[in-house]
Amino acid sequence: MNRMIKPALVIIASLAVLAPSFGTETAAGKGVAAADPDISAVAKKVYPSVVRVEVDSRDLRVVATGVVVEKGGYVVTTALVLPRDEKITLTTSDGRKVEAEFLGFDTETQVALLKAKDAGLPALAHGRAADLAPGSWICVVGVSPEETAAVTQGIVSSVAADKIRLNVWVTPGSSGGPVVDANGRLVGLLRGIYMDERPVVFQFRDKAQAGSGVVLSNRAEAPSSGMALAVPVDIVMDVVGQIRDKGKVERGWMGVGIGQDEEGRTVIGTVDPDSPAGLAKLKPGDVVLKLDDRDIPGPDVLAAEIRKKKPGQDVTLKIERDGKPQDVKVKLGEL
């Protein structure tokens, strides 16, 4: 992120400052109209629950953002190295330094759970990621280098069962920050910038203008930093509950490779030998229509639903095989 040098026109268009009354820094995302929610009021509500997270070791210092999600000092963040004996320090919104204990880290979502030694830190209210849709207004609240509130607003680009894509400006160190709705409720946790498989290609209008990427004549390629990924709040809180109660995250496993057919339906491509799917006699070519009572519109939904289940849990798949529907019961294993 900090290696990128953007064309001046892009920077000017992306940094429309709103100057809220309590000293925050703001940046407006694309497509946000003047009638948007009062970003200053939202930031005022959210910022007391936001912390800066610093992990210090002899060779490395990692800085990220965190948010208090439960009473008792429970803080979630992302982008942390897996601490062993490193010191973890939280800087609160009022400038206090608070030590924290590392409780666990989920490799699937990259969510880490910490517990602050100050149990009185205010927890942020939770919203619902299910209420988001493409075009929904969102706001990301972090901590500026001057240790004031740094606020970026934008819109939801797309929503999937296990991720939210955001059209929002992402600043260094903001990973782990809260993504909130117009009521200041947590709807997701910022994971970082989103890089598609293909980079964005832009044209320089000024030969003297610098750019990141590989420059070929007056062209350059660089990943888009206006797109970011967030973990939906329901997944974040499931991770929090499991790490807090069991010290780890358990996820269901079925043992299939899945894809889509020409109609967009979810199709089993491969079945692992001796897997739960193999024991249940699922076959390549089976079309998955439902998991229990949940419709399966695509492979990402099936994968997310299986990961939400616990090892040993029984699920019922409604499949179509050779044009005929049937129910198959599967006892999930552990991922």
URVENDA-V462579 format. One record per residue. RES is the residue in one letter. BURIAL is I if it has 16 or more other C-alpha atoms within 10 Angstrom, else O. Layout:
BEGIN
RES:BURIAL / RES:BURIAL
END
This chain:
BEGIN
M:O / N:O / R:O / M:O / I:O / K:O / P:I / A:O / L:O / V:O / I:O / I:O / A:O / S:I / L:O / A:O / V:O / L:I / A:O / P:I / S:O / F:O / G:O / T:I / E:I / T:I / A:I / A:I / G:I / K:I / G:O / V:O / A:O / A:O / A:O / D:O / P:I / D:O / I:I / S:I / A:O / V:I / A:I / K:I / K:O / V:I / Y:I / P:I / S:I / V:I / V:I / R:I / V:I / E:I / V:I / D:I / S:O / R:O / D:O / L:O / R:O / V:O / V:I / A:I / T:I / G:I / V:I / V:I / V:I / E:I / K:O / G:I / G:I / Y:I / V:I / V:I / T:I / T:I / A:I / L:I / V:O / L:O / P:I / R:O / D:O / E:I / K:O / I:I / T:I / L:I / T:I / T:I / S:I / D:O / G:O / R:O / K:O / V:O / E:I / A:I / E:I / F:I / L:I / G:I / F:I / D:I / T:O / E:O / T:I / Q:I / V:I / A:I / L:I / L:I / K:I / A:I / K:O / D:O / A:O / G:O / L:I / P:I / A:I / L:I / A:I / H:I / G:I / R:O / A:I / A:O / D:O / L:I / A:O / P:O / G:O / S:I / W:I / I:I / C:I / V:I / V:I / G:I / V:I / S:I / P:O / E:O / E:I / T:I / A:I / A:I / V:I / T:I / Q:I / G:I / I:I / V:I / S:I / S:I / V:I / A:I / A:I / D:I / K:I / I:I / R:I / L:I / N:I / V:I / W:I / V:I / T:I / P:O / G:I / S:I / S:I / G:I / G:I / P:I / V:I / V:I / D:I / A:I / N:I / G:I / R:I / L:I / V:I / G:I / L:I / L:I / R:I / G:I / I:I / Y:I / M:I / D:O / E:O / R:O / P:O / V:O / V:O / F:O / Q:O / F:I / R:O / D:O / K:O / A:O / Q:O / A:O / G:I / S:O / G:I / V:O / V:O / L:O / S:O / N:O / R:O / A:I / E:I / A:I / P:I / S:I / S:I / G:I / M:I / A:I / L:I / A:I / V:I / P:I / V:I / D:I / I:I / V:I / M:I / D:O / V:I / V:I / G:O / Q:O / I:I / R:I / D:O / K:O / G:O / K:I / V:I / E:I / R:I / G:I / W:I / M:I / G:I / V:I / G:O / I:I / G:I / Q:O / D:O / E:O / E:O / G:O / R:I / T:I / V:I / I:I / G:O / T:I / V:I / D:O / P:O / D:O / S:I / P:I / A:I / G:I / L:O / A:O / K:O / L:I / K:I / P:O / G:I / D:I / V:I / V:I / L:I / K:I / L:I / D:O / D:O / R:O / D:O / I:I / P:O / G:I / P:I / D:I / V:I / L:I / A:I / A:I / E:I / I:I / R:I / K:I / K:I / K:I / P:I / G:O / Q:O / D:O / V:I / T:O / L:I / K:I / I:I / E:I / R:O / D:O / G:O / K:O / P:O / Q:O / D:O / V:O / K:I / V:I / K:I / L:I / G:I / E:I / L:O
END
